[in-house]
Amino acid sequence: MRLFDDNDVRTQLDAGTAVRAVRTAILAHHEGTMQAPPRVRADLGGGHLVFTAGHLREQELFGFRAYHSLVDAEQLVAVWNARDGELTALVHGAELGARRTGAIGAVAMEVAARPGPARVGIVGAGTQAWTQLWAMLAVRDVEEVVVAARRPERAEAFAHKAADELGVKTRAARTVEDAVRDRDVVIVATNSAVPVLDADWIAPRTHVNTIGPKTVSRHEVPAALAHRASVVLTDSVAQAAGYPEPHIFAVDTMVDLGAVLAGAVAVRTDPDQITIFSSVGLAGTEVALAAALVPCSPHPSSAVTA
């Protein structure tokens, strides 16, 4: 059994591997070969211990992710081999979950954004914004990135890091409007409970990934944005419908990302369409990504073996 921490995830998991792993899992879910029930919440008083689980039959793997809804505690992902019940990997920390979300976002961009090099606008300068860009580079050339954040110094730091570590031309924007206007792809990755942008700032032809809060009482993008969009995608309609309170977008009109990957649904039928991806985190994708870490390890000593 291999034990991985955040540093192992950062150094051993590349974006291409992450995107391939979650793409395979999303497609398997659509085709019925991956079971991924909605989240289970165990009320512990003052917060919930939340579990997501998945069984990838063709890969003969199953496992779960556990995290606390209020305390900033480490997450745990466990993976078992379905052939003999052997526990094959444990991953603890926050990095795997963020990389998983980034990889799912990249799959959505891959199928919904206009083809060709992308001009990207990002709202938010935290880990989720970073992993969205990190994973996107595995599926699309990026011409330029413009990033805005509540604290300008964080946007500046993000821009320098993206240029240095990812080799992407990046600048900090003075305003959110400057970051998101006339972009091919807009990534909104904040913790804001109120909209951080105006729907009219999003130009025709833009694809939007929204990562942060998206319920009726707390949402980082306005509900009006869905009215301008031709398609609203999600990675799990069941999980979007299973939120403790209603989703800001109409769940019954959402398009399943797996159906698009399978070719059952077309997304962008007109270059001027606005498309949205509402990320909810398909259960089981974290199991697939944790399993992908094992062959990523260059040799047994790269992780603790139990």
VEXKE-118931 format. One line per field, with one value per residue (C-alpha): z, x, y; residue in one letter; residue number from 0. Coordinates in Angstrom, 1 decimal. Each point is the difference from the previous one (the first is absolute). Last residue first. Example, Ala and Ser with C-alpha at 12.3 -4.5 7.8 and 13.67 -1.06 7.14 Angstrom:
BEGIN
up: [7.1/0.7]
east: [13.7/-1.4]
north: [-1.1/-3.4]
res: [S/A]
n: [1/0]
This chain:
BEGIN
up: [4.3/-2.7/0.4/-3.4/-2.5/1.4/-2.2/-3.2/-2.5/1.6/-2.8/-0.1/3.6/-0.6/-2.5/2.8/1.8/-3.1/-0.6/3.7/-0.3/-3.1/2.0/1.0/-2.7/1.4/-0.2/-2.8/-1.9/-3.6/-2.0/-3.7/-1.9/-3.6/-2.7/-1.7/-0.6/0.6/3.2/2.2/-1.9/2.0/-0.4/-1.1/3.0/1.3/-0.2/1.9/2.7/0.4/0.9/-1.3/2.5/-0.8/3.0/2.3/-0.5/1.1/3.4/1.5/2.7/3.6/1.6/-3.5/-1.4/-3.4/-0.8/1.2/-2.2/-3.0/0.4/-2.2/-0.9/-3.2/-0.6/-3.7/-2.1/2.7/0.4/2.4/1.9/0.6/1.6/3.0/0.9/0.7/3.4/1.6/3.6/0.9/-3.2/-0.2/-2.1/2.2/-1.8/-3.2/-2.9/-3.4/-2.7/-3.8/-2.0/-3.6/0.8/2.6/3.8/1.5/-0.3/2.7/2.5/2.1/3.6/0.8/3.8/2.3/-1.1/0.5/-3.3/-3.2/-3.0/-3.2/-3.2/-3.4/-3.4/1.5/-1.1/3.5/2.9/1.6/-0.7/1.5/3.1/0.5/0.1/-1.9/0.8/-3.0/-1.4/-3.0/0.8/0.7/2.7/2.8/-0.6/-1.9/2.2/3.1/-1.0/-0.8/3.2/2.1/-1.8/0.6/3.6/0.3/-1.4/2.8/-1.1/-3.0/-3.8/-2.5/-3.7/-1.8/-3.6/-3.0/1.6/-2.0/1.0/1.5/2.4/0.7/1.4/2.9/1.4/-0.7/2.0/2.6/0.7/0.3/2.5/2.0/0.4/-2.4/-0.7/-3.2/-3.0/-3.6/-2.7/-3.7/-1.6/-2.9/-2.3/0.3/1.7/3.5/0.7/-0.5/1.3/2.4/1.8/0.0/1.5/2.7/1.0/0.2/2.2/2.3/0.3/0.6/2.8/1.6/-0.3/1.7/3.2/2.2/0.2/-2.7/0.9/-2.6/-0.8/2.7/-1.1/-0.6/-2.3/-3.4/1.1/0.7/2.6/0.0/3.0/-0.2/3.1/0.3/2.6/2.3/-0.6/2.3/-1.5/-2.5/1.2/-2.7/-1.1/-3.4/-0.9/-1.8/-2.7/-2.7/-2.5/-2.9/-2.0/3.1/1.1/3.4/1.6/3.3/1.4/3.8/2.0/3.8/0.9/2.3/3.4/1.1/-1.7/-2.8/-2.5/-3.5/-3.0/-3.4/-3.0/-1.3/-2.5/-1.6/-3.0/-2.9/-0.8/-3.3/1.4/3.1/-2.2/-2.0/3.1/1.3/-3.3/-0.1/3.7/-0.7/-3.3/1.6/2.9/-2.2/-2.2/3.0/1.6/3.3/1.6/1.4/1.2/1.1/1.9/1.7/1.0/1.7/-1.4/1.8/-2.2/1.0]
east: [3.1/1.9/0.8/0.3/2.8/1.9/-2.0/1.3/-1.0/-3.5/-2.4/-1.2/-1.4/-1.2/-2.6/-1.9/-0.4/-1.4/-2.5/-1.1/-0.4/-2.1/-2.3/-2.5/-0.5/1.1/-2.6/1.4/-2.5/1.3/-1.5/-0.3/-0.5/-0.8/1.6/1.8/-3.3/-0.6/2.1/-1.3/-1.1/-1.4/0.4/3.6/1.3/1.9/-3.2/-2.0/2.7/-0.2/-3.7/-2.1/-2.0/-3.6/-1.5/2.6/-1.3/3.0/0.5/-0.2/-2.6/0.9/1.8/1.4/-1.3/-1.2/3.6/1.2/-2.4/0.8/3.6/2.8/-2.0/-0.7/-2.2/-0.7/-1.2/1.0/-1.5/-2.7/2.7/1.9/-3.2/0.5/3.0/3.4/1.6/-3.1/-1.2/-3.7/-1.3/2.9/3.1/3.1/3.3/1.2/-1.7/1.5/-1.1/0.3/-0.1/-1.2/-2.3/1.5/-0.3/-0.1/-3.8/-0.3/1.5/2.9/0.9/-3.5/-0.7/1.1/3.6/2.3/1.7/0.9/-1.6/1.8/-0.8/1.0/0.0/0.3/-1.5/-0.7/1.0/3.1/-0.8/-3.4/1.6/2.0/3.7/1.1/3.1/2.0/0.9/2.0/0.2/3.2/-1.6/2.4/1.3/-2.9/-2.6/1.9/0.4/-3.7/-1.1/2.2/-1.5/-3.6/0.8/1.4/-3.3/-2.1/-3.5/1.5/0.4/1.9/0.8/1.4/1.4/0.3/-0.7/0.3/-2.6/-0.4/2.9/0.3/-3.5/1.2/2.4/-2.5/-2.8/2.6/1.0/-3.6/-0.7/3.1/-0.8/0.2/-3.7/-1.6/1.8/-0.2/1.5/0.8/0.0/2.0/-2.3/-3.3/-3.0/-0.6/-2.5/1.8/3.5/-1.3/-2.1/3.0/2.1/-2.5/0.1/3.8/-0.1/-2.5/2.2/3.1/-1.9/-1.1/3.5/1.6/-2.0/1.8/0.1/0.3/-0.3/0.7/-0.2/-2.3/-0.4/-3.5/1.2/-1.4/-1.6/3.3/-0.6/0.5/-0.2/-0.2/0.3/-0.5/2.0/-2.0/-1.1/-3.1/-3.4/-1.0/2.4/1.6/-0.2/0.8/-0.9/1.1/-0.4/2.2/-0.3/0.9/-3.0/-2.2/0.9/-1.8/-0.4/-0.5/-0.6/-0.1/-0.7/0.6/-2.4/0.1/-0.8/-1.4/1.4/-2.6/1.1/-0.4/-0.1/0.9/-1.9/0.6/2.8/-0.1/2.4/-0.7/-3.4/1.0/-0.4/2.1/2.6/0.3/0.5/2.6/2.0/0.0/1.1/3.0/1.0/-0.1/2.1/2.6/0.3/0.3/2.9/-0.2/3.3/1.3/-3.2/-1.7/3.1/0.2/-3.7/0.5/0.1/-0.1/0.4/-1.3]
north: [-0.2/1.8/3.7/1.6/0.6/-3.0/-2.4/1.5/2.7/0.5/0.9/-3.6/0.5/3.6/-1.1/-1.9/3.3/1.6/-2.8/0.2/3.8/-0.5/-2.3/2.6/2.7/3.3/2.8/2.1/2.1/0.3/2.8/0.7/3.2/-0.5/2.2/-2.9/-1.9/-3.7/-0.1/-2.8/-3.1/-2.9/-3.7/0.3/-2.0/3.0/2.1/-2.6/-0.1/3.7/-0.3/2.8/2.2/0.8/-1.8/1.5/3.6/2.2/1.5/-3.6/-0.6/-0.7/-3.0/-0.8/-3.3/1.4/1.1/-3.4/-1.9/2.2/-0.9/1.5/3.1/1.8/3.1/0.5/3.0/2.5/3.5/-1.3/-1.9/3.3/1.5/-2.3/2.1/-1.5/-0.6/-1.5/-0.3/0.1/-1.6/-2.5/0.3/0.6/-0.4/-1.8/1.9/-0.8/2.4/-0.4/3.2/0.3/2.9/2.3/-0.3/3.5/0.0/-2.7/2.3/-1.3/-1.0/-1.3/-0.3/-2.8/0.3/-3.0/0.6/-2.0/1.7/-1.2/1.9/-1.5/1.7/3.5/3.3/1.3/-2.2/1.5/3.6/-0.4/-1.6/3.2/1.1/-3.1/-2.0/-1.2/-3.4/-1.3/-3.7/-1.9/-2.2/0.6/3.5/1.6/-1.6/0.9/3.6/0.3/-1.7/2.4/3.0/-1.3/-0.6/3.6/1.3/-1.5/-0.7/-1.8/0.6/-2.1/0.5/-2.9/0.0/-2.2/-3.3/-3.2/-2.5/-3.4/-0.5/3.7/-0.1/-2.1/2.6/2.8/-1.8/-1.0/3.6/1.3/-2.7/0.7/3.7/3.0/0.7/1.3/-1.4/1.2/-2.1/0.8/-3.4/-1.5/-1.9/-1.7/1.8/-1.2/-2.9/-3.3/0.8/2.6/-2.7/-2.4/2.8/0.6/-3.7/0.3/3.0/-1.6/-3.1/2.2/1.8/-3.3/-1.5/3.1/0.2/-2.6/-3.8/-2.6/-3.7/-2.6/-3.7/-1.5/-3.6/-1.3/-2.8/0.9/3.3/1.7/2.6/3.8/2.4/3.8/2.0/3.8/2.0/2.2/3.6/-0.5/0.7/-2.7/-2.7/-2.2/-3.7/-1.4/-3.6/-3.1/-2.5/-1.5/-2.8/2.3/-1.2/0.2/3.5/0.2/3.4/1.7/3.5/0.5/3.1/0.3/2.7/3.0/1.4/-3.3/-3.1/-0.2/-2.6/1.3/-2.4/1.4/-1.2/-3.5/-0.7/-3.4/-0.3/-2.4/1.7/1.6/3.5/-0.9/-1.6/3.2/2.0/-2.5/0.0/3.8/0.0/-2.2/1.7/3.4/-1.0/-1.7/3.0/2.4/-1.8/-1.8/-0.8/3.3/1.7/-3.3/-1.1/3.4/-0.2/-3.5/-3.5/-3.4/-3.1/-3.4]
res: [A/T/V/A/S/S/P/H/P/S/C/P/V/L/A/A/A/L/A/V/E/T/G/A/L/G/V/S/S/F/I/T/I/Q/D/P/D/T/R/V/A/V/A/G/A/L/V/A/G/L/D/V/M/T/D/V/A/F/I/H/P/E/P/Y/G/A/A/Q/A/V/S/D/T/L/V/V/S/A/R/H/A/L/A/A/P/V/E/H/R/S/V/T/K/P/G/I/T/N/V/H/T/R/P/A/I/W/D/A/D/L/V/P/V/A/S/N/T/A/V/I/V/V/D/R/D/R/V/A/D/E/V/T/R/A/A/R/T/K/V/G/L/E/D/A/A/K/H/A/F/A/E/A/R/E/P/R/R/A/A/V/V/V/E/E/V/D/R/V/A/L/M/A/W/L/Q/T/W/A/Q/T/G/A/G/V/I/G/V/R/A/P/G/P/R/A/A/V/E/M/A/V/A/G/I/A/G/T/R/R/A/G/L/E/A/G/H/V/L/A/T/L/E/G/D/R/A/N/W/V/A/V/L/Q/E/A/D/V/L/S/H/Y/A/R/F/G/F/L/E/Q/E/R/L/H/G/A/T/F/V/L/H/G/G/G/L/D/A/R/V/R/P/P/A/Q/M/T/G/E/H/H/A/L/I/A/T/R/V/A/R/V/A/T/G/A/D/L/Q/T/R/V/D/N/D/D/F/L/R/M]
n: [305/304/303/302/301/300/299/298/297/296/295/294/293/292/291/290/289/288/287/286/285/284/283/282/281/280/279/278/277/276/275/274/273/272/271/270/269/268/267/266/265/264/263/262/261/260/259/258/257/256/255/254/253/252/251/250/249/248/247/246/245/244/243/242/241/240/239/238/237/236/235/234/233/232/231/230/229/228/227/226/225/224/223/222/221/220/219/218/217/216/215/214/213/212/211/210/209/208/207/206/205/204/203/202/201/200/199/198/197/196/195/194/193/192/191/190/189/188/187/186/185/184/183/182/181/180/179/178/177/176/175/174/173/172/171/170/169/168/167/166/165/164/163/162/161/160/159/158/157/156/155/154/153/152/151/150/149/148/147/146/145/144/143/142/141/140/139/138/137/136/135/134/133/132/131/130/129/128/127/126/125/124/123/122/121/120/119/118/117/116/115/114/113/112/111/110/109/108/107/106/105/104/103/102/101/100/99/98/97/96/95/94/93/92/91/90/89/88/87/86/85/84/83/82/81/80/79/78/77/76/75/74/73/72/71/70/69/68/67/66/65/64/63/62/61/60/59/58/57/56/55/54/53/52/51/50/49/48/47/46/45/44/43/42/41/40/39/38/37/36/35/34/33/32/31/30/29/28/27/26/25/24/23/22/21/20/19/18/17/16/15/14/13/12/11/10/9/8/7/6/5/4/3/2/1/0]
